[in-house]
Amino acid sequence: MENEKDISSPLSCPALLEANAEKCVRCGQCMSVCPVFAQTGLESDSARGKMALVRHYRQAPGPEQAQRLEHALSRCLLCGACENACAAKAPTLASIVAHRAKGLEMLGPKTLLNLQVEALTSSGQGAKALRRTARFAQQLLEKSPEKSQGLFLRFPASWFTRRRVVPRLNERPFLESGAVKKMQAAGPGAVGYFAGCGANHLFGRSAEAFLAIAEKCHLKIFAPEEQVCCGMAAFACGDVEAARKSAAANIMLFADKGLCALVTTCATCGSFIKSWPGLFPEGHPLAKKAQRLADIHLDAADFLLNSPILSEITSGLKGFDPPIRIWHHTPCHQRFSKAATDGPRRLLAFIPGLIIVNSPEEVSCCGHGGSFNIKHYDISQRICADYAGRILKSSASILTAGCTGCMTGLLEGLAGEDGRPAMEVRHPLEVVMQALQ
């Protein structure tokens, strides 16, 4: 039976795909929760409007119609808020991605978008060379970063990005570091760690914090250097085959290793790992392995909370004196997807002298949405600005977020006119590790 919350499962079933748009009963509940519609007020930017367009344009699937539909469907963050609110349980995200795939097949890829996505997600030689060049360019472009891992552009790089603040590339990919190689272990009881592109290339400190906590607690960690992108970036662009290949490569690395858990420190990666099984039809050699890995997946915070080592961790927490105040951002993939959890917030609550100033109800979408931020930068920034304004009015000095995409978006949103951040942006495990030192 297809799982209605699995955004990829209907892709292998054309009949179900055609029925997806018909499940929308046009109640408009999606409009009350859609971050994009809240900014534009356009019917076509709501899930209801998109399903109406799908029904309309599939009757005339020419290039011009495909172009119009592709533009409309690109104006979606894939945050899942609409599906979460939908009483009819219409699998809107599956329909959007599937029709993005049809548009990709008919119209071809966007060259610059592909370059920007592959810069962080590809393991090919071209992407590696691009990252090496980017590390060199950092020395030319950056201003002195303070309070975050962002770098602030000295002069415009608008040929590649409209952002003022971009995350600093790790000096070397996290998965090539000595810390990872030192802790390699597989077999019964080992913990698989899926780092994800964000930690591997940008926010290495989040991954380093998890490994440091694991080492303190004498955990066996299996984090193969050969792991690649989870596949979400390609999937969101409609390139389902590329997403399937990425998932397959990772499944072959982590399956049948006797792992007790497959842990992530990025909500987006965790969400897509939960959706890996839907990429493979029943009977496919990797289908059961994908399901097994999805079943044992845990966000790092949940793993620590559910582990016998929790008492060892909490007993070692020195806490903060004087107290520090943080705003904890729960990513959309931890609010609406199959990987939904409040684990990071609950783990932070154990730390003495740490005050979380916001409630879960005060969290909203950061507006990043991966490639959405590239295609629709202005809308993305308007969504983020509204949310960042509320954060800046709080008494927090640190913002924590368990998703590298959200961390990227919020670095920009919290920056002042001079490009400097108004507060630190950190992963929750960084704060936990600091409290253990």
Sequence and secondary structure as in RCSB ss.txt:
>XXXX:A:sequence
MENEKDISSPLSCPALLEANAEKCVRCGQCMSVCPVFAQTGLESDSARGKMALVRHYRQAPGPEQAQRLEHALSR
CLLCGACENACAAKAPTLASIVAHRAKGLEMLGPKTLLNLQVEALTSSGQGAKALRRTARFAQQLLEKSPEKSQG
LFLRFPASWFTRRRVVPRLNERPFLESGAVKKMQAAGPGAVGYFAGCGANHLFGRSAEAFLAIAEKCHLKIFAPE
EQVCCGMAAFACGDVEAARKSAAANIMLFADKGLCALVTTCATCGSFIKSWPGLFPEGHPLAKKAQRLADIHLDA
ADFLLNSPILSEITSGLKGFDPPIRIWHHTPCHQRFSKAATDGPRRLLAFIPGLIIVNSPEEVSCCGHGGSFNIK
HYDISQRICADYAGRILKSSASILTAGCTGCMTGLLEGLAGEDGRPAMEVRHPLEVVMQALQ
>XXXX:A:secstr
   TT SSGGGG HHHHHHHGGG     GGGGT HHHHHH  GGGSHHHHHHHHHHHTTS  HHHHHHHHHHHHS
     HHHHH TT   HHHHHHHHHHHHHHHH   HHHHHHHHHHH  SHHHHHHHHHHHHHHHHHEE   SSSE
EEESS  TTT   SEEE   SS GGGSHHHHHTB  STT EEEE HHHHHHT HHHHHHHHHHHHHTT  EE  T
T    SHHHHHTT HHHHHHHHHHHHHHHTTS  SEEEES HHHHHHHHHGGGGS TT TTHHHHHHHHHHEEEH
HHHHHTSTTHHHHHHT    SS EEEEEE  GGGTTSTT   HHHHHHTTSTTEEE S GGG    S TTHHHHH
THHHHHHHHHHHHHHHHHSS SEEEES HHHHHHHHHHTB TTS BSSEEE HHHHHHHHH 
